């Protein structure tokens, strides 16, 4: 992937700003329509150079940078290459240290990211990297406003978590008061930290079935359900399929089923078509994607309180 022509690089857009004391940082983002969902893009800068388009992807346990960009800035490899699983395939990723970077004018702590070959989101929409839940969770909570095209961060960035563990919400931690305005529904989360990566799962029920844990995935344009689970729940076949480029650029064609009535916590979800996950790839119950999340207008993912909040 070529990360944009040089005429798109504007150093003035990499100037750092100082957030007001006691107030959450608010990042200007860009909402891009992909398939049936809306993904969130933020401008990222490395060594004061950029900006480059990164997607805010709560479904990615680690942050990722395109390998050509990693080479351009001579990032230092800090470990052996690893295999990372996507929806339809796996890919080799390399842990590398990024020392000086920022998003939307907010300086970020140095951290390890993974370099990999990233696909374009769509024609003429390059993707330079991914801001994953490993980084998002260090701000405690994030508020995504799909209408105003902003992302607010609940606290100052903390150190990277070092302990593995599972947190089942809600915890006693309070969600920032500014994020509670106009909240209409919520659900507890199960937050899993493992080897530096973080994943948040939300409780999904289909027409009164037992609870299933779906990955909360702001970077997925299409919600998904595992094929065995769809069969066990007897979800009706929609007799159609959806084709898109999954993680790491793997083209995939997925059949669709009808969700019927389904819920996430206290929020009822609109009946819609849900794509079925292939047998290979990620072994999860499903993915709650941006096609669902963006309908709420505002979504708050609180990693410390282990809950997700919806405005409407």
N, C-alpha and C positions, 0 to 999 in steps of 0.2 A: 504494500500500500504506500502511495506517495502522500505525505501529510501536507497537502495544500501547497500551492505555488508561493514563491517568496513574497510576492506582492501582498499576500494576506497577512504577513507577519508585521504586527504593529506594536513596537516596544512600549508605546504610551499606554497601551491597554494592560501592561504588566505592572503598572505602578501599584504599590501596596497602600492599603487604607488601614486606619486604626479604628476598630469598632468602639462604639461608645461604651463606657464602663457601666456594667449592670444591665446592659441590653443585649439580646441575642444578635449575632452577626446575620445579616441578610444578604444573600448572594443573588445577583441578577443571573437568571438562567434563560434558556430558550426552549420552548416546548415544540417538539417536532412530531407531526403526525406520521406514524408508521403502521401500515395495515389498519387494524381496528383500535390501536392504542396510541398513547401519546408518551414519548420518552423525553427525558429531561437532559439537556446538554448544558454544560458549564464551560466557560473559558478557563483553561489551565495554562500556566506559564512555567517554564523550567529554566533555571539560571537567569531569570529576568527576560527570557525570550519567549515570544508567542504572540497571540494566544493560540492554543490548540484545542479542538473540541473533544471533551471527555463526557461520557454519559454517566449520570448518577444512577447507579445500578445496585439497589439493595439486595438483589438476588445473587450477586457475585460475592463470595466470601472473602476474596482478595482483590486489591486494586491492581490494575493491569495497564501497561503502556505498550504501544506498538513497537515492535522490535527495531524498526528503522529509526524511530525517534530515540530509542535507547542508544542505538549506535551513534546517532548524531551528537548526543550529549555525553558520550563515553561513560555511561553508567557502569559502575563497578559490580561485577558478578560476585555474589556472596554465598553461593551454594551450588549444589549440583542441579542440573535440569530435572524437572519433575513432569509427571503426566497429570493433566487437569481434564476432568470430565465435563462435557457439555451435553446439550439435549440429545444430539444425534451422533456425536463422535467425541474423541479426546484429542488433545494436542499437547505438544511439548512446550513447557513454559520455563523460563529461567529467572531465578530470584536475583534482583539487582537493587543496589542502594541508590535512592534519589535523595540528594542532600539539600537542594534549594529549589522549592517549587511553591506554587500558590494557585488558588482558584478564585476567580472573580475578585481579585485584589486582596484576598485573605492569605497571609503566609501560613504554610503548613509545616509541621515538624518533619525532619528527615525520617524516612522509613524505607522498608523493603517493599518493592513492588515486583510484579512478575512481568517479564517481557514476552510477547507472543505476537504472531501475525494476526492482526485484526481486520475484519472485513469493513467495507463501507456500510453505513446504515441503509443506504439506498443510493441510486445514481446521483452523483454530484453532492453527496452528503458523507464526507470522509469521517472516520472515527480514529482519534489518536490515542484514546485511553479510556479507562473505566475507573470511576470512583466507587469502590465496593464498600460492603458493610464493615470491613476491618477498619476503614477510616471513618465512615459515618458514625459508627458506634462510639468513637472516641469523643464525640461532641454530646454524648448522652442521648439526645433526641434531635430529630430533624422534622421540619414542617415544610411540606411541599404544597405550594399554591399553584395549581395548574392554570388558574384564570389570570392571576396577576404575574405569573411567570417569575416567581421568587422561591428560594429555598432558605429557610431560617434555621439557624443552628442553636441548640438549647443551652450550650455552655461553651467555655473555652476548651480547646483541644487538650485531652489528657494524654498521658503516656500510653504506648501500646500495651494492651493486656498481655500478660505472660502466662496466666493460669488457664488451663482447660476447664470447662465446666458447662453445666446446663442451668439456666435460670427460667423458672416457670412463673409467669405473672398472674396477677399483678403483684409487684413488690411494694414495699412501704415507701419507696422513692416517689416524690411528687413530680408530676409533669410540670414544666414551667407554666406559670399562670397565664402568660401571654398566649400560650398555645391552646388554652382551654376555651377561649371565646368561641361561641357558636358551635361547639361540638355537639353532635346529635346522637352519635352511636360510638361504640368501642368494642374491642375484643382483646382478650389476653394474648400474649405472645409467649412462645417458647424460644428462648435465645440460646444458641449453642456456640460456644467458643472452642476452637480446636486448632492448635498449632499456629496461632496468630490469625486464623480466619474466623469470621463471624457470620452466622446465618440466623435469620428470624423466621419462625413458622407461625402461621395464623390458623385458628380452628375453623374448619369449613364443615358445614352439614348440608347434605342434599336431601331435601324433602323428608326431614326428620330422621335421617340415618345417624349412625354413630359419628363422632367427631373424627375428621381427618386433618392432618397437619400439612398445610400447603406453604411453600416458600413464598414470602412476601417479596415480589420481584418488580421493582419499578423499571427495570431495564428490559423487561419482556413485553413486547407489544401484544402478545396473545397469551391468554390463560390456558393452562394445560392440566390434564388429568392422566394418571397412568392407565394404560389399557386394561390391566386386570381389575383395577378399582372401578372403572367405567362399566365393565361387564358385571362385576359383583353387585353394583347398584342398579343394574338394568337400565342404564341411561339410553334413551332412544337414539339410534343411529340417524344422523342428519343426511346421510347419503351424499356427502360432499366433502371436500378436503381443502386444506389451506397450504400454500407453499411459501416458504420464506427461508432466509439464510440464518441459520442458528449460530450459536457461539462458535468462534474461530472460523467462520465462513463456511460451515458445512451446509450445503443445500438439503432441505428436508421437506417432504410432502406428508402431511399428517391428516388423517381422517378426523372428522368432527362428530361430536355427540351433542344432544340437547341437554342443557343443565337442569331444566325444570326449575322448581323453586329451590333456592339455596341461600345460605346465610353465612356471614362471617361475624361471630359473636352476636351482638344485638342488632346488627345491620342486615336487613334483607337485601339481597342482590337481584338485579334484573335477570330474568331468564334469558339465556343467550346460548350461542354455540361455543363449545369448549373443545380445543384440539386435544387429541390423545397422544401421549408420549410414546415414542418407540420403545421396543423391548430393550434395545441397547442404549447406552448412555447413562444419564442420571437415574439412580434408583430412588425415586421419591414418589409420594402420593400425588403431588401436583404442584402447580405454580399459580399464584394469584398475581396476574399481570396488570400492566398499566391500562389495558382495555377495561378493567373493572375499577381500578383505583382512581383513574382520572375522572370517572363519573361523579365522584364525591366532591370534586372541586378542590378540596383541601384534605390532605392526609397527614397525620402526625405519626411517625414511627419513633417510639420511645424505647430505646434499648435498655436503659437502666430501670425504668418502671415496668418493663416487659409488657407493654400494651400498645395497641394501634388505635388511633382515634380518627373519626370521620366527621366532617363538618355538616354534610347534608345527606 
